[in-house]
């Protein structure tokens, strides 16, 4: 009878120990799965963060027009992950802008772009109110043999950008008389405007 009771107690103790062992194994497995899930989530978050950073970097990548010290115009791709190589984009060099103002109404203005093509100085006249019209600017440049080494859509964008840069760096403003003859200057002095001089009428025709 005593042996039977001891056997029951031993069996119960064995079952209890097995239960505890099973609980520990379950806890270990659960902890291992939880650790795996944590690593998976962290990895996914890191990948998402890298993707978002790359997406933002691509948004920031853009092409900028620059006038170099030697007068050449180049395009530089900004915010690349590698060193950008500047690209020469036109046969025009050393462009500068003069604002021509009508004597009778100084709010009416024409842009005179002076630049070098080959060894020749070129003068291009443009209506100020057309400074945002890429097709018009390209046509005016092309009329003087100036071309851009890119597709037309991109060239339109860059010539508008070029005019914006030149306006920011512009030099003198010139007051133009309507026609040939005597012209009264802002300081009260008179100056004779001859046939060889630029008048508002001539500049207006050249800007068409």
SEGU-585992 format. One record per residue (C-alpha): residue number from 1; x, y, z. Coordinates in pm, 1 decimal, decimal comma. Layout:
// residues N
   pos         c1         c2         c3
   NUM          X          Y          Z
...
This chain:
// residues 208
   pos         c1         c2         c3
     1        0,0        0,0        0,0
     2      285,5      236,8       94,1
     3      473,0      148,3     -224,5
     4      162,6      222,4     -431,6
     5      122,6      562,5     -268,1
     6      490,4      644,3     -328,2
     7      454,7      542,6     -689,1
     8      158,0      779,0     -732,8
     9      353,1     1064,3     -576,0
    10      649,5      994,0     -800,1
    11      425,4      987,5    -1106,5
    12      264,4     1319,9    -1002,8
    13      604,6     1475,6     -941,2
    14      728,0     1351,1    -1275,4
    15      420,2     1492,3    -1452,3
    16      464,5     1826,3    -1271,1
    17      831,3     1838,9    -1374,8
    18      735,7     1755,6    -1731,6
    19      472,8     2030,1    -1723,3
    20      728,9     2281,3    -1597,0
    21      974,6     2170,1    -1864,7
    22      705,3     2206,6    -2131,2
    23      619,2     2556,7    -2000,7
    24      983,9     2658,2    -2018,3
    25     1016,4     2527,0    -2372,8
    26      702,0     2714,6    -2474,8
    27      837,9     3033,8    -2314,7
    28     1171,6     2986,5    -2489,9
    29     1000,1     2932,5    -2823,5
    30      777,8     3236,1    -2765,3
    31     1078,6     3450,9    -2669,1
    32     1266,3     3331,2    -2977,9
    33      970,5     3413,9    -3204,4
    34      931,0     3753,0    -3037,4
    35     1301,2     3825,1    -3093,8
    36     1270,1     3720,8    -3458,8
    37      964,2     3944,5    -3501,3
    38     1148,5     4236,9    -3339,8
    39     1442,4     4188,1    -3576,4
    40     1203,6     4159,7    -3872,4
    41     1021,0     4479,4    -3774,8
    42     1347,1     4668,8    -3718,3
    43     1480,6     4546,5    -4051,8
    44     1158,8     4649,4    -4227,2
    45     1170,1     4992,7    -4061,2
    46     1534,7     5037,0    -4163,9
    47     1451,3     4941,1    -4525,4
    48     1154,0     5177,9    -4528,7
    49     1371,7     5456,3    -4391,9
    50     1635,6     5391,7    -4660,6
    51     1363,7     5391,7    -4928,6
    52     1221,4     5721,1    -4797,2
    53     1568,6     5877,2    -4783,8
    54     1638,2     5765,2    -5140,2
    55     1300,6     5899,5    -5251,2
    56     1374,8     6237,3    -5089,9
    57     1724,9     6240,1    -5239,7
    58     1582,5     6177,1    -5586,9
    59     1335,5     6460,7    -5536,0
    60     1626,2     6689,4    -5445,6
    61     1826,3     6590,6    -5755,4
    62     1800,9     6863,9    -6012,9
    63     1992,7     7027,1    -6293,9
    64     2121,3     7380,0    -6254,5
    65     2261,0     7611,9    -6517,4
    66     2588,9     7780,6    -6425,7
    67     2795,2     8048,8    -6598,1
    68     3157,3     7956,2    -6540,5
    69     3447,0     8198,8    -6489,2
    70     3563,4     8141,3    -6847,6
    71     3217,9     8244,4    -6972,5
    72     3102,0     7896,7    -7074,0
    73     2753,5     7779,5    -6980,0
    74     2736,3     7440,6    -6811,7
    75     2469,7     7222,6    -6655,2
    76     2548,3     7060,2    -6322,3
    77     2332,5     6787,0    -6169,9
    78     2289,0     6871,9    -5800,5
    79     2245,8     6642,6    -5496,9
    80     2376,5     6327,9    -5664,8
    81     2529,0     6051,0    -5453,2
    82     2831,9     6063,0    -5685,1
    83     3047,2     6350,0    -5809,3
    84     2858,5     6533,4    -6084,9
    85     3037,3     6606,9    -6412,7
    86     2946,8     6951,7    -6556,2
    87     2825,1     6944,8    -6917,0
    88     2872,9     7223,8    -7168,5
    89     2534,0     7294,7    -7324,6
    90     2560,5     7575,2    -7579,4
    91     2793,1     7745,7    -7825,7
    92     2724,8     8080,1    -7655,9
    93     2977,5     8226,2    -7410,4
    94     2995,0     8517,5    -7168,1
    95     2632,8     8632,4    -7187,9
    96     2533,3     8958,8    -7020,0
    97     2210,5     9153,9    -7010,7
    98     2132,8     9522,0    -7055,7
    99     1785,3     9660,9    -6988,5
   100     1671,8     9907,9    -7253,8
   101     1404,1    10150,3    -7134,9
   102     1176,8    10358,6    -7351,6
   103     1234,7    10729,4    -7296,9
   104      864,2    10814,0    -7320,0
   105      767,8    10539,7    -7071,8
   106     1048,1    10370,0    -6872,5
   107      813,7    10085,4    -6769,0
   108      834,4     9960,0    -7129,5
   109     1155,3     9758,6    -7148,2
   110     1351,7     9537,7    -7383,3
   111     1632,5     9299,0    -7288,4
   112     1953,4     9319,2    -7488,6
   113     2163,2     9002,8    -7448,9
   114     2525,5     9042,5    -7553,4
   115     2731,1     8724,4    -7590,3
   116     3012,2     8560,0    -7786,2
   117     2959,5     8285,9    -8046,4
   118     3284,2     8158,9    -8191,4
   119     3486,3     8479,8    -8212,6
   120     3190,1     8704,3    -8294,0
   121     2988,2     8924,6    -8060,1
   122     2613,8     8875,9    -8090,0
   123     2330,2     9105,5    -7980,5
   124     1987,0     8957,4    -7917,9
   125     1688,4     9177,6    -7837,5
   126     1392,8     9036,7    -7644,0
   127     1068,8     9176,1    -7508,7
   128     1089,2     9181,1    -7129,9
   129      731,5     9055,0    -7097,9
   130      836,6     8743,9    -7297,4
   131     1117,1     8653,8    -7055,2
   132      920,9     8351,6    -6931,4
   133      836,7     8217,3    -7277,7
   134     1093,3     7946,9    -7357,7
   135      989,2     7902,4    -7721,3
   136     1025,1     8276,2    -7791,2
   137     1368,0     8295,5    -7622,5
   138     1493,8     7988,2    -7810,0
   139     1375,6     8137,3    -8139,6
   140     1556,7     8463,8    -8067,1
   141     1878,9     8280,8    -7980,2
   142     1850,1     8054,3    -8285,8
   143     1813,9     8359,8    -8511,9
   144     2171,9     8449,3    -8412,9
   145     2308,1     8096,3    -8455,6
   146     2293,8     8003,0    -8086,9
   147     2194,4     7644,4    -8010,6
   148     2152,5     7424,4    -7701,9
   149     2268,4     7062,2    -7682,9
   150     1950,5     6913,1    -7538,4
   151     1592,3     6832,1    -7630,8
   152     1367,9     7131,9    -7695,3
   153     1152,8     7092,9    -7382,5
   154     1458,6     7102,9    -7157,2
   155     1617,4     7385,5    -7358,0
   156     1306,3     7601,5    -7302,3
   157     1340,8     7552,6    -6928,5
   158     1710,2     7641,6    -6924,6
   159     1688,8     7955,7    -7139,8
   160     1424,0     8090,6    -6900,6
   161     1660,4     8006,3    -6614,3
   162     1944,3     8177,5    -6800,8
   163     1747,5     8500,6    -6836,0
   164     1664,7     8490,4    -6465,0
   165     2036,9     8452,5    -6382,7
   166     2132,2     8737,0    -6617,6
   167     1866,9     8964,5    -6470,7
   168     2015,0     8904,1    -6127,6
   169     2361,2     8997,1    -6260,2
   170     2254,1     9271,7    -6500,1
   171     2466,7     9578,4    -6542,6
   172     2351,9     9910,8    -6679,5
   173     2006,8    10026,9    -6781,6
   174     1992,9    10240,7    -7095,7
   175     1726,6    10497,5    -7181,7
   176     1639,0    10484,7    -7551,9
   177     1497,0    10774,0    -7751,4
   178     1191,5    10709,6    -7963,9
   179     1353,9    10813,0    -8291,8
   180     1667,0    10977,1    -8431,1
   181     1728,3    11340,4    -8338,5
   182     1793,8    11540,2    -8026,0
   183     1727,4    11364,3    -7698,0
   184     1698,4    11530,4    -7359,0
   185     1885,5    11329,3    -7093,6
   186     1764,8    11284,7    -6732,5
   187     2029,1    11537,5    -6619,1
   188     1883,5    11802,4    -6852,6
   189     2159,4    11777,7    -7113,4
   190     2082,1    11711,2    -7480,6
   191     2238,2    11435,6    -7690,9
   192     2206,5    11386,2    -8063,0
   193     2092,3    11039,8    -8171,0
   194     2217,6    10955,8    -8518,8
   195     2131,8    10685,3    -8772,5
   196     2399,5    10454,2    -8630,5
   197     2256,9    10480,6    -8276,6
   198     2001,0    10248,4    -8125,2
   199     1649,7    10387,9    -8084,3
   200     1339,1    10243,1    -7923,4
   201     1186,4    10196,4    -8267,7
   202     1488,3     9991,6    -8384,9
   203     1505,0     9783,8    -8064,5
   204     1132,3     9711,2    -8088,8
   205     1172,2     9579,5    -8442,6
   206     1474,2     9368,3    -8343,7
   207     1283,8     9209,9    -8051,9
   208     1006,1     9068,4    -8273,4
